[in-house]
Amino acid sequence: MMPDNVPPPTFIEPMAPGMVPRHLAIRSRKLFLQDFDLPVDIGFHAFEVGSPQTLRLNIEVWVDADHFPRCDTVAEAWDYDFLRNAVLGLVEGRRFNLQETVAHAIYDMVAARAGVVGLRVSTRKPDVYPDCEAVGVELSSF
């Protein structure tokens, strides 16, 4: 039984056949963590070692229909906390020489999740050059 102060979940009923035009049928489902800035001990230059830098992270996850919520309940949700907390756990207390290494570790971790059918992970360091927005790396399944 649900507590009195929690509204009941909303169930998303599919439209009757023919109501949504065929060309507008859902073909992909994407979840993302965008512009997540975190301090990371990264870089191979002597001045970078031991001096955490801002690493800006983007993760885009395409999931299959079976792993995308059809009901407005927490149990149906794809866990955004997993994305954020797993990344924090991966980088905290570690040092990396290369963004490529960080991106690959995050990619592998997310790709192993059930229902993932496509993935893009990008990292960038926004504070490297004064005349550039950022330097970075991107890995994707497409």
Phi, psi and chi 1 to 4 in degrees:
 res  aa     phi    psi   chi1   chi2   chi3   chi4
   1 MET       -  138.7 -179.7  158.4  177.2      -
   2 MET   -87.2  145.6  -65.4  175.6   53.3      -
   3 PRO   -59.8  157.2  -14.9   22.5      -      -
   4 ASP   -61.5  -31.5  -68.1  -25.5      -      -
   5 ASN   -86.6   -0.2   59.9  -14.1      -      -
   6 VAL  -103.6  119.6  176.1      -      -      -
   7 PRO   -68.5  152.2   21.1  -27.2      -      -
   8 PRO   -65.9  153.3   23.2  -30.6      -      -
   9 PRO   -68.5  153.4   22.8  -30.6      -      -
  10 THR   -96.0  129.3  -57.9      -      -      -
  11 PHE   -96.5  132.7  -67.3   92.4      -      -
  12 ILE   -92.9  105.3  -56.4  167.3      -      -
  13 GLU   -85.4  135.9  -63.2  -66.1  -27.1      -
  14 PRO   -65.4  149.4   13.0  -16.7      -      -
  15 MET   -67.0  154.9  -64.6  -67.4  -69.6      -
  16 ALA   -61.0  144.6      -      -      -      -
  17 PRO   -50.9  135.2  -24.4   32.7      -      -
  18 GLY    90.4  -11.3      -      -      -      -
  19 MET   -75.5  -38.9  -65.5  -63.4  -69.7      -
  20 VAL   -96.4  122.6  174.9      -      -      -
  21 PRO   -57.8  144.1  -20.5   30.0      -      -
  22 ARG   -54.8  -37.8 -174.6  174.8 -139.9  115.6
  23 HIS   -71.2  -11.5   70.9  -78.1      -      -
  24 LEU  -105.7    9.6  -67.0  178.0      -      -
  25 ALA   -62.2  142.8      -      -      -      -
  26 ILE   -65.4  125.8  -64.1  171.0      -      -
  27 ARG  -111.1  -21.0  -69.9  179.4  178.0   81.4
  28 SER  -149.7  158.6   66.5      -      -      -
  29 ARG  -134.0  117.2  -65.3  146.9 -172.5   88.2
  30 LYS  -120.9  136.0 -179.4  173.2   86.2  168.3
  31 LEU  -118.2  152.1  -52.6  162.4      -      -
  32 PHE  -151.7  156.4   55.4   89.1      -      -
  33 LEU  -120.1  115.4 -179.3   68.2      -      -
  34 GLN  -116.2  134.7 -174.0  171.6  -10.9      -
  35 ASP    52.1   49.8  -66.9  -22.4      -      -
  36 PHE   -82.7  109.2 -179.6   25.2      -      -
  37 ASP   -95.6  126.6  -71.9  -12.8      -      -
  38 LEU  -143.9  149.1   57.9  162.0      -      -
  39 PRO   -79.3  128.9   27.1  -30.6      -      -
  40 VAL  -134.0  136.0  177.5      -      -      -
  41 ASP   -79.4   96.6 -171.7   -0.2      -      -
  42 ILE  -140.8  145.6 -169.8  167.5      -      -
  43 GLY   123.5  153.1      -      -      -      -
  44 PHE  -109.3   -8.0   56.6   85.3      -      -
  45 HIS   -73.0  147.7  -62.8  -67.1      -      -
  46 ALA   -55.0  -39.1      -      -      -      -
  47 PHE   -71.4  -15.1   66.4   87.2      -      -
  48 GLU   -89.5  -30.2  -65.6  175.7  -54.8      -
  49 VAL   -64.1  123.8  176.3      -      -      -
  50 GLY    81.6    2.3      -      -      -      -
  51 SER  -119.8   92.3  -61.1      -      -      -
  52 PRO   -52.9  141.2  -25.5   34.9      -      -
  53 GLN  -118.0  158.6  -60.4  176.8   62.1      -
  54 THR   -71.9  128.1  -62.4      -      -      -
  55 LEU  -117.1  121.7 -171.3   68.4      -      -
  56 ARG   -98.4  125.8 -179.0  164.2  -64.2  144.6
  57 LEU  -118.5  139.4  173.1   69.2      -      -
  58 ASN  -130.2  131.7  -74.2  -74.5      -      -
  59 ILE  -126.9  127.1  -56.8  172.2      -      -
  60 GLU  -120.7  126.1  -63.0  172.7   87.7      -
  61 VAL  -124.4  119.7 -175.4      -      -      -
  62 TRP   -94.8  131.0  -76.7  -98.5      -      -
  63 VAL  -121.8  154.8  -63.5      -      -      -
  64 ASP   -75.7  166.3   63.1   25.9      -      -
  65 ALA   -60.2  -34.1      -      -      -      -
  66 ASP   -67.7  -20.5  -68.4  -21.9      -      -
  67 HIS  -110.6   13.6  -69.8   85.9      -      -
  68 PHE  -109.7  132.7 -163.3   82.8      -      -
  69 PRO   -58.3  137.2  -20.1   29.8      -      -
  70 ARG  -116.1   -4.1  -69.2  -67.6  -58.3  171.9
  71 CYS  -132.0  143.4  178.2      -      -      -
  72 ASP   -82.6   58.7 -168.9   27.4      -      -
  73 THR  -128.4  152.9   65.3      -      -      -
  74 VAL   -60.3  -37.0  173.7      -      -      -
  75 ALA   -60.6  -27.3      -      -      -      -
  76 GLU   -85.1  -16.5  -68.7  -92.2  -30.4      -
  77 ALA   -71.0  146.9      -      -      -      -
  78 TRP   -81.7  133.1 -142.9   81.9      -      -
  79 ASP   -80.2   97.1 -168.9   -5.1      -      -
  80 TYR   -63.1  -34.0  -60.6  105.8      -      -
  81 ASP   -59.0  -36.4  -71.0  -20.8      -      -
  82 PHE   -57.2  -48.9  159.2   75.9      -      -
  83 LEU   -56.7  -52.6  -72.3  176.5      -      -
  84 ARG   -66.7  -51.1 -173.2  176.1  177.6  -78.1
  85 ASN   -68.2  -36.4  -67.2  -26.6      -      -
  86 ALA   -66.4  -38.3      -      -      -      -
  87 VAL   -65.2  -46.3  166.8      -      -      -
  88 LEU   -57.7  -44.9  -73.2  170.8      -      -
  89 GLY   -63.4  -32.8      -      -      -      -
  90 LEU   -70.2  -38.4 -178.5   73.8      -      -
  91 VAL   -96.7  -23.6  -58.8      -      -      -
  92 GLU   -63.4  131.0  -76.4  179.2  -25.7      -
  93 GLY    74.5    8.1      -      -      -      -
  94 ARG  -117.8  158.2  -75.9 -175.2   64.1 -173.0
  95 ARG  -121.1  141.8  118.6  151.5  -68.8  -69.0
  96 PHE  -125.8  142.2  -62.9   89.7      -      -
  97 ASN   -83.5  -37.4  -71.9  -38.8      -      -
  98 LEU  -126.2  143.2  -54.7  172.8      -      -
  99 GLN   -62.5  -34.3  -71.3 -173.0   70.1      -
 100 GLU   -57.1  -38.4  -69.1   84.9  -15.4      -
 101 THR   -66.4  -44.9  -52.8      -      -      -
 102 VAL   -62.9  -48.7  178.2      -      -      -
 103 ALA   -59.7  -41.9      -      -      -      -
 104 HIS   -65.8  -41.6 -146.9  -68.6      -      -
 105 ALA   -63.9  -41.6      -      -      -      -
 106 ILE   -67.0  -44.4  -66.6  166.8      -      -
 107 TYR   -56.1  -51.3 -171.6   96.4      -      -
 108 ASP   -59.8  -41.1  -70.9  -10.7      -      -
 109 MET   -63.2  -45.3  176.9 -180.0   59.4      -
 110 VAL   -74.4  -39.6  177.7      -      -      -
 111 ALA   -60.7  -26.4      -      -      -      -
 112 ALA   -77.4   -8.7      -      -      -      -
 113 ARG   -73.1  145.7  -59.8  -79.8  -66.0 -168.9
 114 ALA   -63.4  138.6      -      -      -      -
 115 GLY    89.0   -6.7      -      -      -      -
 116 VAL   -74.6  123.7  174.4      -      -      -
 117 VAL  -116.1  -11.0  -63.5      -      -      -
 118 GLY  -158.6  152.3      -      -      -      -
 119 LEU  -155.9  141.2  178.5   59.3      -      -
 120 ARG  -138.0  130.2  179.4  175.4   15.9 -135.2
 121 VAL  -127.1  128.9  172.5      -      -      -
 122 SER  -131.8  145.6   66.7      -      -      -
 123 THR  -127.5  151.5   64.7      -      -      -
 124 ARG  -152.2  148.2   66.6 -175.9   77.1  144.7
 125 LYS  -106.7  110.3  -68.8  171.3   26.6  176.5
 126 PRO   -81.2   -9.3   26.7  -32.4      -      -
 127 ASP  -111.1   18.2  -55.9  -37.9      -      -
 128 VAL   -76.6  -53.0  173.0      -      -      -
 129 TYR  -119.7  137.4  -59.7  116.0      -      -
 130 PRO   -69.9  -19.8   23.1  -30.0      -      -
 131 ASP  -104.7   13.9   56.8   -9.3      -      -
 132 CYS  -132.4  145.2  -63.2      -      -      -
 133 GLU   -65.5  -39.6 -175.2  175.4  -39.0      -
 134 ALA  -173.4  164.9      -      -      -      -
 135 VAL  -124.1  142.4  -64.5      -      -      -
 136 GLY  -165.5 -170.7      -      -      -      -
 137 VAL  -143.5  149.7   62.8      -      -      -
 138 GLU  -136.8  136.9  177.6  177.2  -72.1      -
 139 LEU  -120.9  139.0  -57.5  173.5      -      -
 140 SER  -148.8  161.1   79.5      -      -      -
 141 SER   -89.1    4.5   61.9      -      -      -
 142 PHE  -140.2      -   46.4   90.3      -      -
